[in-house]
Amino acid sequence: MTNKSIITRSIINALGVIVYVLLVASIFTVGKDIFGPMPGLFGPFVFLLLFVLSAAIVGSLIFGKPAFLFLDGQKKEALTMFLYTILWLFIVTFCTLAVVAILRP
């Protein structure tokens, strides 16, 4: 893989994580309005199920392609893609926190 394709793929992976996190955050925000209160064991069950699903989805977005590259013998490319993905997520997190801090009354 070329360095440009590694960077492009890492941006796509990071955007996938961001979109997924926004989707889950939206569900958390309006979940009670949509689903109502969840009695007894059902609420924690759904939360943990979503947690496990989230770990699988985000894990595959962050580690999936780098793992394939690593197993294919492209260790440098795998590490580079992984680190770029983490870098993009860090940048988005930092910018989001900065905007929240600036816009806070």
N, C-alpha and C positions, 0 to 999 in steps of 0.2 A: 504494500500500500504506500502511496505517496504521502508526504507530510500534509499536503492540502486535503487529501481525502480523509486522512485521520482527523484533522481539525474539523472538517465538515461533518463527519460522522459523530464526533464528540458533541458538536453543537446540537445535532438532531437528537442525540440521546439525552442531553441535558434539557432540551425543550420538551421532550417526552415526559421526563420526570416533573418538570414545572407544570405542564398541563395536567398531569395526573394528580399532583398535589393540590392544584387549584380546584380540580373536580371534587376531590375528597373533602377539602376545606369547605366547599360550597354545600356538599351534602351535610357536613357537620353543622353548618350555619343554619340551614333551613330544614334539617332532618326532623326536628320535633314538630314543625308545622306540617310536614308531609306525612310522617309516619305516626305522629302522636306519641304519647308516652309508651314505653315498652315495659310491660310488667314482668316481674320475677327474673327468671334466668335468661329470657329472650334478649334483653338489652346487652348484657355482657357477652352473650354468645355472638350476636351480630357484630359487636365492636371487635372482638378478638378475631372473628372470621375476616373482617375487613382489614385488620392489622396484618394477618398472615398473607392475605391476597396482596396487600400493598407491599409487603416485604418481597414477595415473589416478583411483582411487576417492576418495582424500582430496582431490585437487585438484578433483574435481567437487563434492564435498560443501562445500568451502570457497568455491570460485570460481563454481560453476555458476549458481545463482540470481542472485548479484550481477552476473554477466556478462550474463545475460538482461535484468535490470533496466537495466543500463548501456546495452545496445544498444537498449533500448526508450525511451531518453531519460530514464530516471529515475535520473540520476547520483547525486543526493544519497542516495536510498534504497539504491542499490547499495553506495555507500561505507559507509553506516550499517550495513547488514546484514553486510558483510564485517568491519567493525571489531567489531561485537557478537560475531560468530562467533569471532574471534581472542580477544576478551576472555573469553568463556566457556571457551575452551581454556586460556587463561592461568590463569584462576581454578582450574580443575580440576588443572592441572599444579602450581600453587603449593600447593594443598591436599594433593595427593598427596605432594609432597616434604616438606611439613610433617609429615604423618602418619608418613612413613617416618623422618624425623629424630627425631620424638618416640618412636616405638616401637623405635628402634634400641637394642640393649643396650649 
